Amino acid sequence: MVRCNCSRRDFIARGMYGLGLSAGLPFILNQTSAALAAQALQGTSIEKHPNRILVVIELSGGNDGLNTVVPFGDAEYYKARPKLGIPEREVIKVADGFGFHPSMVGFERLFKDGSLAVVHGCGYDHPSLSHFSSMGFWHTGVPNGGESLGWLGRVADETLDASQRNLIVNLGTSQSLAVRSRKHSPLVFDDPARFRRDGTDAEKQALAELSETRTTSNATLDFLASTAHNATESSDFVRSASSAYRTPVDYGQGGGLAGNLQRVAALIAAEMPTRLYYVTYQGNNFDTHVQQADLHSRLLMYTADAVRGFIDDVKRLGRGDDVALMIFTEFGRRVEENGSLGTDHGTATPMFIVGKSVKGGFYGKAPSLTDLDDGNLEMTTDFRRVYATMTGEWLGCSQTPAILRGQFETFKVFA
Amino acid sequence: MTRGSLRPLLVVLLFSVCALTVPASAWVDPPDGWKGDLAPISASDWNAQRAAHLIERAGFGATPEEISRLAEMTPERAVASLVDYEAIDASALKPFEESGIWDPGMDPFPPSRAEAVRRAREHGEGLGEKVLPPGTQRRLQPVVDKFFYSLTANNIETQRLGLWWAKRMLVTPRPLEEKLTLFWHGHFATGQNKVRDYRMLFQQNRMLRANASGNLRDLLVGILTDPGMLVYLDNGENIKSHPNENFGRELLELFTMGVGNYSERDVREAARAFTGWTNDVLTYKFDSAEHDFGNKTFLGRTGALNGDDIIDTILAQPVTGEFVAGKLYRYFVREDISSDVKAELGRSFRASGYQIKPLVRRMLLSKDFYSAPSVATQIKSPVHLVVSTYRKMGLRDVPTIPDFGRMTGGLGQTLFEPPNVAGWAGGRTWITPATLLQRGNLFRDVMFPDVKGFRPPDRAMSATDTRVGERLAQGMNITEATREGDAESNKMVDRDEDYNTRYGGYAGNLLAFKRTKPIPRQPASIDVTAMITGAHADTVDKVVDHLVHRFLSVPLADKDRAVLVSFLHDKLGSSTVRPSETLESSLRELLYLVLSTPEYQLG
């Protein structure tokens, strides 16, 4: 178990806004009328599953879905991929005609445990083949819409108590649009060991005073001050939680994904109040235009190892029932391989939902490899159905249609 | 406001021109009407505050002495002293000294380790290394070692190149030249991570600098025939039978027009027109056998279009002028550009035949540039933050403890390593709770350097490599020495009996350390005592006011000034400042606080 000289109680007490009201509340709100009334006074909604955590993993660059979930039963696949196609004998077969890339042993394990759902053919109408546009559409959950907030940011705005800090954590060097929120200020950091204010006690005291929130005519200055204020309050907790964390689970190596998922596990172990974690596999790694076989194999192996390790680890922490993970990428790649042993930007691609509470298996309909839109797959699943599954079924939030700007049928992935 | 108390100090600083001391001594809010006004600022509105804004944006900030020199000029002269930089002698700037890591057998460099191995199997040698005789264990190991050597050695050379550039930014007499080169580096983003050849990045950097304030068409032709860019966007793979769209797409989306102004078909047709544009290592090569000479229709124009025709067609679009001018505006002036200003700057840019210099001159002279929404509203990029701090400290060399690249990299910006083809997003994306704390911490490391505990990144061994080295030293064999963990990826390192990748990484590192020049390590030579003595600041209040004035672009609230004053007062136990053994250290602590304020992030 984790040893940590910080407690959730300390953290929340220090992290509270509006001390006048919230400081007087019991720490864990029982569903008593008094607590409900107090909560109503704070203007928050009553959540159906207040302990559940959603972890979203972004595979940036456009993951080649066809070589990830391989349609080995379809001869068209091998016709389009004479050099890059994964030979049938190497595919890790898990369903009729479909299997994982041979390096995804971690996913095989999860699938056999019944903890992994594969959703076929995810995309949106009028797909963009630009990394930036398409990623923006996935981040906002509003394809071709020009929305300024992220879909997870809106989930937080609609369902989570805005007076509470650090309900969203984004592991990365910069903040993702996906977590941009109107009411919440996501906690973004990369290396927890470096997430600290250096200096003597006197210096830190002075800097805490110099970092107080303010309202001036300079909006950028106000933004900086409010970020500084949040950083001051949260960094000690995150750092000690991460540095104290020890786990026997092997997350594999590579890509920073393993390390970042282990950091998430550390924060979960330390009872950080975070409900939404956003983790990126950074650097456009999955953009495999050239000589992709070796690179793609490594990327998939790292991803599968890290996810398998993370799920094992949260189970070990006794939080397996409370954690679900969703994996996406901004687009798949073109059906036909290109002349450089790589693949160009494409459209529909599978998504993955992982967790102990997941009903494993395949969902949705695999896209046709012959009925193409200018060489690209026609999507069969609007990706917002998967988003709706995560927000509606998993997080239990009734405002899902408002958040996603429409009604999307969920997949009943969660029992 | 506390600026009133600066008056005596500034009288000293601006001793030469009395008329300037009045506007300079107090923070003057610009007239409301200046916002959006592209007309030039008049000489009567010129003062030190505005000169400081000019050099902050068109360069990397300056010392109070340099600012007062600019303030003494007319605004036209001040802007010209930055924009017409070709007239300034820059021959004292030191050239980059290459280590010479590349030997002829390494060209052309294979795209992956697997490909290096494949070629070596086929030819009996690869990367200048011979495959060992049949029957030898790990026959391909020398080739794999060399492959990893090249990756590390190029990384180190790129670090050295970044440091060379940073120093140039710090000491150049032509700051706008470097500021523009940095802009184009972000605009035409190319990264070592993919190119894996520092020579290409160095060559591209020189090309960008040579054209930085010239003509957009020359820059476009330069970049589209640039080996680094051709490799970065895989255009060597863009061939007639299999057009690769990457190059055409980024040209339209990121370099010239912006998304939404062309169709997917235009992307494909542009890609066809650039087929056969490739490189032979460090030179551009047109491979006519791979070029598609057929008819294409691009943005409404049909014919046997080639790459030059595509460039000219793009330059004929009004949106191109607006897109590029708008991006320059966001770099120099402010984040939000009104549609009127954008249309006007785009129109005049295109009408001038895409001359960059007049466009930049006009922006830097405009009232809009000096209006309230433009002044001290930009978040400094990490490179700007570090270089400008050193400039304001009056340093003449970039300290190497702490390491420059590691400082800016930790904040999200490494020279020659943009995050992706779109370059650095900038603005508020620089700031997260973690990077904001780091932005201050860095300067504590500069002022209180950890010389003993410093680990140079150009000689960094990963934990894995260190373990491999230790185990080999204990007499283990390669298989034993490289074994780790039980995850699938960890079982693969020794699966090919012809070589061991983990050992290759270790051996390649050692060779790279041997063949690259080490970065000389020295801490900063800062003298805060001299800064305040030079300014005749002999009380705690005056010291605080001097440092705030010297480093911040915005006034500090009274309450915050009071925090600094009481901090220094507590340290010194007095309100007068006298030389003592501990004075410098106390002043450095104070300066650390100033440089860690939210205000200091604004330029």
Interface residues (C-beta under 8 A of the other chain):
Chain A: S103 V105 G106 S128 L129 S130 H131 F132 S133 N170 T173 S174 Q175 L187 V188 F189 D190 D191 R194 F195 R196 R197 D198 G199 T200 A202 E203 A206 L207 E209 L210 S211 R214 S217 N218 T220 L221 F223 L224 A225 T227 A228 N230 A231 T232 S234 S235 D250 Y251 G252 Q253 G254 Q282 G283 N284 H289 V290 Q291 A293 D294 L295 R298 M301 Y302 A304 D305 G309 N338 G339 S340 G342 D344 H345 D374
Chain B: P111 S112 R113 A114 E115 N193 D234 E237 I239 S241 H242 N244 E245 N246 R249 E253 V259 E264 V267 A372 A376 T377 Q378 I379 G410 G412 P419 N420 V421 A422 A425 R428 T429 W430 I431 T432 P433 A434 T435 L436 L437 Q438 G440 N441 R444 D445 E484 G485 D486 A487 E488 S489 N490 M492 V554 A557 D560 V563 L564 F567 D570 K571 E589 Y592 L593 S596 T597 P598 E599 Q601 L602
